[in-house]
Amino acid sequence: MCHDHDSRPPAPPRSGDVAERGLLTLTSADGTSFPAAYAAPAEAAGTGVVLLPDVRGLHPFYVALAEQFARAGLPTVAIDYFGRTAGVPDRGVRDADFEWRPHVEAATAEDIDADVATAIEYLRARAGAHLPVVTVGFCLGGSISWRQSGGSLELAGCVGFYGRPSVVGDAAGRARLPTVMLVAGADAATPVADQLALAATMRAAGAEVDAVVYDGAPHSFFDRAFDEWADACQDAWEHVLALTDRVALR
């Protein structure tokens, strides 16, 4: 299962001051309003992050994770996919009892990409017009992030935790952006072999793919409550930050 309402992310291996944090509403190109969370570091940034949640949409785990990315020096926007069908929640985040399934089924790749594009524009308006931006996603968001490697949005790289190759689809054959795949070795949702086959397809298309398998780790292992996976969480952070540092403005 994806991260639940009470999950919280592990801290990054480096930490600085956060200058700004909060919830906001963004408006996509088709006029759809959708909830988001923004967090920014106190220091000037070289890379930004668009954070792509799991099937539950924007819930507290991703608001907290946006702040952790800001602590690591990366301005971050975490978005929600369901503004068109579920509107903007009164509290700005999805509740624990949010019935996500019909909204996931109604969401289209085109609409999600439009919302990602809006988040990229917001980041650059806040942190610099030439800011390199990387997507980082989890579960459904991990799949969406990997798909961006073969998409048309102006991105510098893509990171996905425990995604599904079927969601990436034909975009794998067009992959070109540097991609990080963080694979839970005991993921009951998607076989490891399927994710490694996706990595091979993306490499054959021309993308540089950093695929890491955490043996025995369950789906959603990236959680500070899982003491036994603390080392895997820190290693995953290192792979993500290696990409964001590599593509940063100098």
C-alpha positions in Angstrom: 0.0 0.0 0.0 1.1 3.6 -0.5 2.0 5.9 2.2 -0.8 6.3 4.7 -2.1 9.5 6.2 0.1 9.2 9.3 3.4 8.4 7.5 6.2 10.9 7.6 9.3 11.0 5.5 12.9 10.4 6.7 15.2 13.4 7.1 17.7 14.1 4.3 21.4 13.6 4.9 22.0 17.4 4.8 19.9 20.1 6.4 19.6 23.9 6.2 17.1 26.5 7.1 13.7 26.7 5.5 12.6 30.2 4.5 9.1 29.5 3.5 6.5 26.7 3.7 2.8 26.5 3.2 -0.2 25.3 1.2 -1.4 27.0 -1.9 -3.8 26.6 -4.9 -2.4 26.5 -8.4 -4.3 26.9 -11.7 -3.5 24.7 -14.6 -3.6 25.8 -18.3 -7.2 24.7 -18.7 -8.4 26.7 -15.7 -8.5 23.9 -13.2 -7.5 24.8 -9.6 -5.6 22.1 -7.7 -4.0 22.0 -4.2 -0.3 22.1 -3.8 2.4 22.6 -1.1 5.5 24.8 -1.4 8.6 24.9 0.6 11.8 26.9 -0.1 15.3 26.9 1.4 16.8 30.0 2.9 19.8 29.8 0.5 19.7 30.3 -3.2 18.9 27.1 -5.0 20.5 25.3 -8.0 17.7 22.8 -8.6 13.9 22.6 -8.0 11.7 19.6 -7.3 8.1 18.8 -8.4 6.9 16.2 -5.9 4.4 13.7 -7.3 2.3 11.9 -4.6 0.9 8.4 -4.5 -2.8 7.5 -5.3 -4.0 9.4 -2.2 -3.0 12.7 -3.7 -1.7 15.6 -1.6 -1.7 14.4 1.9 0.5 15.2 5.0 3.4 12.9 4.0 4.1 15.0 0.9 3.6 18.4 2.6 6.3 17.2 5.1 8.5 15.8 2.3 8.4 19.1 0.5 9.8 20.7 3.6 12.5 18.0 3.9 13.6 18.8 0.3 13.7 22.5 1.2 16.0 21.6 4.1 18.2 19.8 1.6 18.4 23.1 -0.4 15.8 22.3 -3.0 12.7 24.5 -3.5 9.8 22.1 -3.9 6.2 22.0 -5.0 4.1 19.0 -4.1 1.0 18.7 -6.3 -2.4 16.9 -6.3 -3.8 15.3 -9.4 -7.5 15.5 -8.6 -8.6 19.1 -8.9 -10.7 18.3 -12.0 -12.8 15.7 -10.3 -12.4 16.2 -6.5 -11.9 20.0 -6.3 -9.7 21.7 -3.8 -10.2 20.4 -0.2 -11.1 22.9 2.4 -8.0 22.2 4.5 -5.8 22.1 1.4 -4.8 18.4 1.8 -6.7 15.2 1.2 -8.3 13.6 4.3 -7.5 10.1 5.5 -10.8 8.8 4.2 -10.4 10.3 0.7 -11.9 7.9 -1.9 -9.1 8.1 -4.3 -9.9 5.2 -6.7 -12.5 6.9 -8.9 -10.3 10.0 -9.2 -7.2 8.0 -10.2 -9.4 6.2 -12.8 -10.6 9.6 -14.2 -7.2 11.2 -14.3 -5.5 11.4 -17.7 -1.8 11.6 -18.6 -2.4 14.8 -20.5 -4.1 16.5 -17.5 -1.5 15.4 -15.0 1.3 16.6 -17.3 -0.5 20.0 -17.6 -0.5 20.2 -13.8 3.2 19.3 -13.6 3.9 22.0 -16.1 2.1 24.5 -13.9 4.2 23.4 -11.0 7.4 23.9 -13.0 6.3 27.4 -13.9 5.5 28.2 -10.3 8.9 27.0 -9.2 10.7 29.1 -11.8 8.6 32.2 -11.0 9.7 31.9 -7.4 13.3 30.6 -7.7 14.6 31.6 -11.1 13.5 31.4 -14.7 16.3 29.1 -15.6 16.0 26.8 -12.6 16.6 23.1 -13.6 13.6 21.1 -12.3 13.5 17.4 -11.4 10.3 15.3 -10.7 10.3 13.0 -7.7 7.4 10.6 -7.4 6.1 7.8 -5.2 4.0 4.8 -6.4 1.6 6.3 -8.9 3.8 9.4 -8.8 6.9 7.3 -9.3 5.4 6.0 -12.5 4.4 9.5 -13.7 7.9 10.7 -12.9 9.6 8.0 -14.9 7.2 8.7 -17.8 8.5 12.3 -17.9 11.9 10.9 -19.1 10.2 10.3 -22.5 7.8 13.3 -22.3 7.9 16.9 -23.6 8.1 18.9 -20.4 11.2 21.0 -19.8 12.8 18.9 -17.1 16.3 18.1 -16.1 15.7 14.6 -14.6 13.2 12.2 -13.1 13.1 10.1 -9.9 10.6 7.5 -9.0 10.1 5.3 -5.9 8.3 2.0 -6.5 6.5 2.8 -9.7 4.6 0.7 -12.2 6.0 0.2 -15.7 2.5 -0.1 -17.2 1.8 3.5 -16.3 5.1 4.6 -18.1 3.9 2.8 -21.3 5.3 3.9 -24.6 7.2 6.8 -23.1 9.8 4.3 -22.0 10.9 3.9 -25.6 11.4 7.7 -25.9 13.3 8.1 -22.6 16.1 10.6 -22.7 16.4 12.3 -19.3 18.6 11.0 -16.5 16.4 8.8 -14.4 16.6 7.4 -10.9 14.6 4.2 -10.1 14.4 3.3 -6.4 12.9 -0.2 -6.2 11.5 -1.9 -3.2 12.9 -5.5 -3.3 9.8 -7.0 -1.6 7.3 -4.8 -3.5 4.0 -6.8 -3.7 2.5 -4.4 -6.1 5.1 -4.6 -8.9 7.7 -7.3 -9.5 11.3 -6.2 -9.4 12.0 -7.9 -12.7 9.4 -5.7 -14.4 11.0 -2.5 -13.0 14.5 -3.6 -14.1 13.1 -4.5 -17.6 11.7 -0.9 -17.7 15.2 0.4 -16.8 16.7 -1.6 -19.7 14.1 -0.3 -22.1 14.8 3.3 -21.0 18.6 2.8 -21.3 18.1 1.4 -24.8 16.2 4.5 -25.7 19.1 6.7 -24.6 18.3 7.6 -21.0 20.9 7.2 -18.3 19.2 5.2 -15.6 20.3 4.7 -12.0 18.3 1.7 -10.8 18.7 0.6 -7.2 17.0 -2.4 -5.6 16.7 -2.5 -1.9 16.5 -6.2 -1.1 13.7 -7.1 1.2 12.3 -3.6 1.4 8.5 -3.3 1.3 6.5 -0.9 -0.9 6.6 2.5 0.8 9.8 1.7 2.8 10.7 5.5 2.6 9.2 6.2 6.0 10.9 7.4 9.1 8.9 5.0 11.2 10.6 2.0 9.6 13.7 1.8 11.7 14.9 -1.4 9.9 15.0 0.5 6.6 16.8 3.6 7.9 19.9 2.8 5.9 17.9 2.2 2.7 16.1 5.6 3.3 19.4 7.4 3.6 20.9 5.6 0.6 17.8 6.6 -1.4 18.2 10.2 -0.4 21.8 10.0 -1.6 20.8 8.8 -5.0 18.1 11.5 -5.3 20.5 14.3 -4.2 23.2 13.0 -6.5 20.9 13.7 -9.5 19.7 17.1 -8.2 23.3 18.2 -7.6 24.4 16.9 -11.0 21.9 19.0 -12.9 22.1 22.1 -10.7 22.9 25.6 -12.0 26.5 26.4 -11.3 
